[in-house]
């Protein structure tokens, strides 16, 4: 499958361009999930959500042909820097993630540009990551008192879990990191960041994961037809290799993301 979607959906400045003027904000997710076959949940990066929030997403999304990508907590990636992360991971997986069931796509772990690649740090963290919903349930049962709004400890459906890493420090763009990802069957995120951070194209797992933040201006520039043609060709190539492909547009600042995602999806129909 090739999944084309947007990184986040709750953008007030999209009203009147992507969202109809009269559409209530509470219906934005339902609207977006019927335009795209995947959405990358990025609010999960900033704070722990509640089981009720995940259950609402699960209820409003199409039952077939749609998957969620879930951005991992920045408390884990940025504050803890992946160290001593098991309690925080338990809280993350107990916060409601298990409600998504079989529509759970990859978990995105965005690594900041503030610390270098250390194989031991990454190896230890990847070993903690659950690879099935049953493993996620077991991890979630170790949650602590920081979950103030309840915990969800039973998966809606049994499913395998995938993980992808988006590095931003230049030291990650080297063979040892790619080999580590392959060893743990974790994806390398191919991220277009208008030259702000490093860039490489490596597919290190049984799926490809792409984030398009803007090729000329970070989060702000529109993708041209030639650029979208190239990305369509790459997605088709990875798909022919038997890999699922996930592509998310994060050039949201001027409302380009949903339009560019639709233009790419049309090329891949």
C-alpha positions as CSV (number, residue, x, y, z in Angstrom):
1,X,0.0,0.0,0.0
2,X,1.0,3.6,-0.6
3,X,-0.3,6.0,2.1
4,X,-0.3,9.7,1.3
5,X,-1.4,12.1,4.0
6,X,-0.7,15.2,6.2
7,X,1.3,15.7,9.3
8,X,-1.4,16.9,11.7
9,X,-4.8,18.2,10.8
10,X,-5.8,20.8,13.5
11,X,-4.7,24.0,11.7
12,X,-7.2,27.0,11.9
13,X,-5.6,28.7,8.9
14,X,-6.8,25.9,6.7
15,X,-10.4,26.9,7.2
16,X,-11.8,28.2,4.0
17,X,-9.1,26.5,1.9
18,X,-9.1,22.9,2.9
19,X,-11.8,22.9,5.5
20,X,-15.2,24.3,4.5
21,X,-15.9,27.6,6.3
22,X,-19.0,26.2,8.0
23,X,-17.4,22.9,9.2
24,X,-17.1,22.8,13.0
25,X,-13.5,22.3,14.3
26,X,-14.6,19.0,16.0
27,X,-15.3,17.6,12.5
28,X,-11.9,18.5,10.9
29,X,-10.4,15.1,11.6
30,X,-13.3,13.2,10.1
31,X,-13.2,15.4,7.1
32,X,-9.4,15.0,6.6
33,X,-9.6,11.2,7.1
34,X,-11.9,10.9,4.2
35,X,-9.7,12.9,1.9
36,X,-6.5,11.0,2.8
37,X,-5.8,7.4,3.5
38,X,-3.5,8.3,6.4
39,X,-2.8,11.1,8.9
40,X,0.2,11.5,11.0
41,X,-0.9,12.4,14.5
42,X,1.6,15.0,15.7
43,X,-0.2,16.4,18.7
44,X,1.0,13.2,20.5
45,X,4.5,14.7,20.3
46,X,3.7,17.6,22.5
47,X,1.6,16.0,25.2
48,X,0.1,12.7,26.4
49,X,-3.4,12.4,25.1
50,X,-6.2,10.5,26.8
51,X,-8.0,7.3,26.0
52,X,-11.1,9.3,25.1
53,X,-9.1,11.2,22.5
54,X,-7.7,8.1,20.8
55,X,-11.1,6.4,21.0
56,X,-12.7,9.4,19.2
57,X,-10.0,9.3,16.4
58,X,-10.6,5.6,16.1
59,X,-14.4,6.0,15.9
60,X,-14.3,8.8,13.3
61,X,-11.7,7.3,10.9
62,X,-12.8,5.1,8.1
63,X,-12.8,1.4,9.0
64,X,-11.0,0.2,5.9
65,X,-8.0,1.5,4.0
66,X,-7.0,4.1,6.5
67,X,-4.0,4.1,8.9
68,X,-2.7,6.4,11.6
69,X,1.0,7.3,12.1
70,X,1.7,8.3,15.6
71,X,4.5,10.7,16.6
72,X,6.2,9.7,19.7
73,X,6.5,11.9,22.8
74,X,9.1,14.6,22.7
75,X,9.5,14.1,26.5
76,X,11.1,10.8,25.5
77,X,13.1,12.0,22.5
78,X,14.0,15.5,23.6
79,X,13.9,15.7,27.4
80,X,15.0,12.2,28.3
81,X,17.1,11.9,25.1
82,X,16.0,8.2,24.9
83,X,17.7,7.4,28.3
84,X,15.9,5.6,31.0
85,X,12.8,5.7,28.8
86,X,10.8,2.7,29.9
87,X,8.5,4.5,32.4
88,X,7.7,7.2,29.9
89,X,7.2,4.7,27.1
90,X,4.8,2.8,29.4
91,X,2.8,6.0,30.0
92,X,2.8,6.7,26.2
93,X,1.4,3.3,25.3
94,X,-1.1,3.4,28.2
95,X,-2.4,6.9,27.2
96,X,-4.8,5.5,24.6
97,X,-2.7,4.4,21.6
98,X,-4.0,0.9,21.9
99,X,-7.5,2.1,20.8
100,X,-6.3,2.5,17.2
101,X,-6.2,-1.3,16.6
102,X,-5.3,-2.6,13.1
103,X,-5.2,1.0,11.8
104,X,-2.0,1.7,13.7
105,X,0.7,2.6,11.3
106,X,4.3,3.4,12.1
107,X,5.4,5.3,15.3
108,X,7.6,8.2,14.4
109,X,10.5,9.1,16.7
110,X,11.9,12.4,15.8
111,X,15.4,12.9,17.1
112,X,16.5,16.5,17.7
113,X,19.7,18.2,16.5
114,X,20.9,18.6,20.1
115,X,22.6,15.3,20.7
116,X,24.9,13.1,18.6
117,X,24.5,9.5,17.4
118,X,25.5,7.0,20.1
119,X,24.9,3.4,19.1
120,X,24.4,2.3,22.7
121,X,21.7,4.9,23.4
122,X,19.8,3.9,20.2
123,X,20.3,0.2,20.7
124,X,18.9,0.3,24.3
125,X,15.9,2.4,23.2
126,X,15.0,0.2,20.2
127,X,15.1,-2.9,22.3
128,X,12.4,-1.4,24.5
129,X,10.0,-0.6,21.7
130,X,7.0,-3.0,21.4
131,X,6.7,-4.8,18.1
132,X,3.2,-6.2,18.7
133,X,0.0,-4.9,20.4
134,X,0.5,-7.7,23.0
135,X,4.0,-6.3,23.8
136,X,2.5,-2.8,23.9
137,X,-0.1,-4.0,26.4
138,X,2.5,-5.5,28.6
139,X,4.5,-2.3,28.5
140,X,1.4,-0.1,29.2
141,X,0.7,-2.1,32.4
142,X,3.8,-0.5,33.9
143,X,2.4,3.0,33.6
144,X,2.7,5.4,36.6
145,X,0.6,8.0,38.3
146,X,1.3,10.7,35.7
147,X,-1.7,9.4,33.7
148,X,-4.3,11.6,35.3
149,X,-7.1,10.8,32.9
150,X,-7.1,7.1,32.9
151,X,-5.2,4.4,31.1
152,X,-6.1,2.0,28.3
153,X,-4.4,-1.3,28.7
154,X,-6.1,-3.6,26.2
155,X,-5.7,-3.3,22.5
156,X,-8.8,-2.9,20.3
157,X,-7.3,-5.4,17.9
158,X,-4.2,-7.5,17.6
159,X,-1.6,-6.0,15.2
160,X,2.1,-5.7,14.5
161,X,3.8,-2.4,15.3
162,X,6.4,-0.5,13.2
163,X,8.8,2.3,14.2
164,X,10.7,4.9,12.2
165,X,13.3,7.4,13.2
166,X,13.8,10.9,11.9
167,X,17.3,12.2,12.9
168,X,18.4,15.8,12.7
169,X,22.0,15.8,14.1
170,X,24.5,15.4,11.2
171,X,26.2,12.5,13.1
172,X,23.3,10.1,12.4
173,X,23.8,10.3,8.6
174,X,26.3,7.4,8.4
175,X,26.5,3.7,7.9
176,X,26.5,2.6,11.5
177,X,23.1,4.3,12.1
178,X,21.6,2.7,9.0
179,X,22.9,-0.7,10.0
180,X,21.4,-0.3,13.5
181,X,18.0,0.5,12.0
182,X,18.2,-2.5,9.7
183,X,19.2,-4.8,12.6
184,X,16.1,-3.7,14.5
185,X,13.8,-3.5,11.4
186,X,13.2,0.2,12.1
187,X,12.6,2.7,9.3
188,X,14.8,5.6,8.4
189,X,12.7,8.7,7.7
190,X,13.6,10.4,4.5
191,X,13.0,14.0,5.4
192,X,13.0,16.9,3.1
193,X,13.8,20.0,5.3
194,X,14.8,22.7,2.7
195,X,18.5,22.0,3.6
196,X,18.0,22.8,7.3
197,X,19.0,19.3,8.4
198,X,20.8,16.4,6.8
199,X,19.3,14.5,4.0
200,X,19.7,10.9,2.8
201,X,17.5,8.3,1.1
202,X,17.8,4.9,2.8
203,X,15.1,2.3,3.2
204,X,16.1,0.3,6.2
205,X,13.0,-1.7,7.0
206,X,10.0,-3.4,5.3
207,X,8.4,0.0,4.6
208,X,9.5,3.4,3.5
209,X,8.6,6.6,5.4
210,X,8.9,10.1,3.9
211,X,8.2,13.5,5.5
212,X,8.0,16.5,3.2
213,X,8.6,19.7,5.2
214,X,9.2,21.9,2.2
215,X,12.0,21.8,-0.4
216,X,12.7,25.6,-0.5
217,X,11.3,27.0,2.7
218,X,10.9,24.9,5.8
219,X,7.2,24.3,6.5
220,X,6.2,27.0,4.1
221,X,7.0,26.3,0.4
222,X,4.8,24.5,-2.1
223,X,6.0,21.5,-4.0
224,X,6.1,21.9,-7.8
225,X,4.8,19.5,-10.4
226,X,8.3,18.2,-11.2
227,X,9.1,17.5,-7.6
228,X,5.8,15.7,-7.0
229,X,6.5,13.6,-10.2
230,X,9.8,12.6,-8.7
231,X,8.3,11.6,-5.3
232,X,5.5,9.7,-7.1
233,X,8.2,7.7,-9.0
234,X,10.1,6.9,-5.8
235,X,6.9,5.8,-4.0
236,X,6.0,3.5,-6.9
237,X,9.5,2.0,-6.9
238,X,9.4,1.2,-3.2
239,X,6.0,-0.2,-3.6
240,X,7.1,-2.5,-6.4
241,X,9.7,-3.8,-4.1
242,X,6.9,-5.1,-1.8
243,X,7.2,-2.3,0.8
244,X,4.4,-0.2,2.2
245,X,5.1,3.5,1.7
246,X,4.1,6.3,4.0
247,X,4.4,9.9,2.8
248,X,3.3,12.9,4.9
249,X,3.3,16.6,4.0
250,X,4.4,18.9,6.8
251,X,4.5,22.2,4.8
252,X,1.5,23.4,6.6
253,X,2.4,27.1,7.4
254,X,0.7,28.4,4.3
255,X,-1.8,25.6,3.8
256,X,0.2,23.8,1.1
257,X,0.3,20.5,2.8
258,X,-3.3,19.2,2.1
259,X,-3.2,20.5,-1.5
260,X,0.3,18.9,-2.2
261,X,-0.8,15.6,-0.6
262,X,-3.9,15.6,-2.9
263,X,-1.7,16.3,-5.9
264,X,0.7,13.5,-5.1
265,X,-2.2,11.1,-4.4
266,X,-3.7,11.8,-7.9
267,X,-0.4,10.9,-9.5
268,X,-0.5,7.5,-7.7
269,X,-4.0,6.5,-8.3
